[in-house]
Every structure is written in C-alpha cells, then in structure tokens.
Amino acid sequence: NKHPAKVTGTFFDDVIYGFLEPEMFPFVEKPDDYFLYIGRVTQLKGVNIAAEVCEKLGKRLIIAGPGDPPKYGEYVGSVDTKTRAELMGNATAVFAPTMYIEPFGYVVIESQMCGTPTITTDWGAFVETNINGLTGFRCRTFEDFLVAASNVKELDRNKIRNHAIENYTVDVAAEKYEKYFHRLEKLWGDGWYEISDSYRNK
C-alpha cells in the first residue's frame, strides 16, 4: 500500500454528489421542538452522541432506524419513506455524528432538502455536504455539539432548502455526469492536452 501522502489523483477523477427528488422531502418553515437521529442505531453512527447532547440540554430526541437504542430518547424503530420525510421536516435539527469517515451520508442532504439543519462530525463527506453556519454545524468536541444544538434555530431554513435544491437534485447530477462522460471521451484523444471545438472557435 502506498503512503497516503504519496497517492495522487488524476485529472479524470471527479466527485458527483448523490441526488434527490425535492417533492419527496417537503419544506417545513416552522418545525416542532425536537431533535432527530435517523439511520442505523449504532455507536459508529454516533447515536450515543445525539442522546448525550439532548439529555444534557434537556431536549426531546426522536430516534428512528434499526438497531439498539440508547436509554435517552424516544425510539420509534424503522420508518417508511413518508414518515421519514415528516420526521426530518418537522425536526429542529437532525443529528448525523458519524464516527467513521462517512463516504456520503444521505440523511444529511435529505434533511437539508426539507430545510432542516444538520449537526454532524467534522470529517468525511460532511466537510462538503454540511456547510458550517449555513446548512448546519460540524463538530469535533462534546462542547461543539452542545453549542450547535443550542444555536441551530438561528439558521435560515429557506437558505438550507435552496442550497439543497441547487446541489442535490436529479438535474444537477445529470449535468455533472454529462460533463464527466465528455471528459472521459478525451482519454482516447490527447487526454490532458485535448482542446474542445467550442474553445477553438472562440
């Protein structure tokens, strides 16, 4: 295995975000007074962090998903697609404090599509999908999580929804895929030095 510092990318690598249909995640401007954890109910996904933060602040926490829930919080088990969107949309914020390096984490963009801010750890995909102070807060300490949960109501849910629509819809992904595949076509030509007709004709 190569040392991580010696691994280089290529000019044909790309990152294309997951995508959603906005109508499946209705916007909620005035949420209820509870926090939500939704996903696999395991410590690796950080459910214990959500429970400890809400218990410390005396906040209501709903926990949804398969697994073994902590003592604090209202456990509702696995939920269907409609209930998931309702729980996300009506939450003050959604916790996604994944302990490992999350490769994407759909819960975050699903929540944001409802206009609901997200409270996450500060690594993995969240560095790109959870914009600190705009779509939610990224945290590295217990105090960070307490501050985030205390201040999350100050975020603009309309801006969160708009950011999700601008970045995570089918149309946005389709445009990025089209651009990516056109770039791959150049591998059979001059590669890095390939110049498109549209540029030549300027």
C-alpha positions, 0 to 999 in steps of 0.5 A: 500500500502506498503512503497516503501522502504519496497517492495522487489523483488524476485529472479524470477523477471527479466527485458527483454528489448523490441526488434527490427528488425535492417533492419527496422531502417537503419544506417545513418553515416552522418545525416542532421542538425536537431533535432527530437521529435517523439511520442505523442505531449504532455507536459508529453512527454516533447515536450515543452522541445525539442522546448525550447532547439532548439529555444534557440540554434537556431536549426531546430526541426522536430516534428512528432506524434499526438497531439498539437504542440508547436509554435517552430518547424516544425510539420509534424503530424503522420508518417508511419513506413518508414518515421519514420525510415528516420526521426530518421536516418537522425536526429542529435539527437532525443529528448525523455524528458519524464516527467513521469517515462517512463516504456520503451520508444521505440523511444529511442532504435529505434533511437539508432538502426539507430545510432542516439543519444538520449537526454532524462530525467534522470529517468525511463527506460532511466537510462538503455536504454540511456547510458550517453556519449555513446548512448546519454545524460540524463538530469535533468536541462534546462542547461543539455539539452542545453549542450547535444544538443550542444555536441551530434555530438561528439558521435560515431554513429557506437558505438550507432548502435552496442550497439543497435544491441547487446541489442535490437534485436529479438535474444537477447530477445529470449535468455533472455526469454529462460533463464527466462522460465528455471528459472521459471521451478525451482519454482516447484523444490527447487526454490532458492536452485535448482542446474542445471545438467550442474553445477553438472557435472562440 
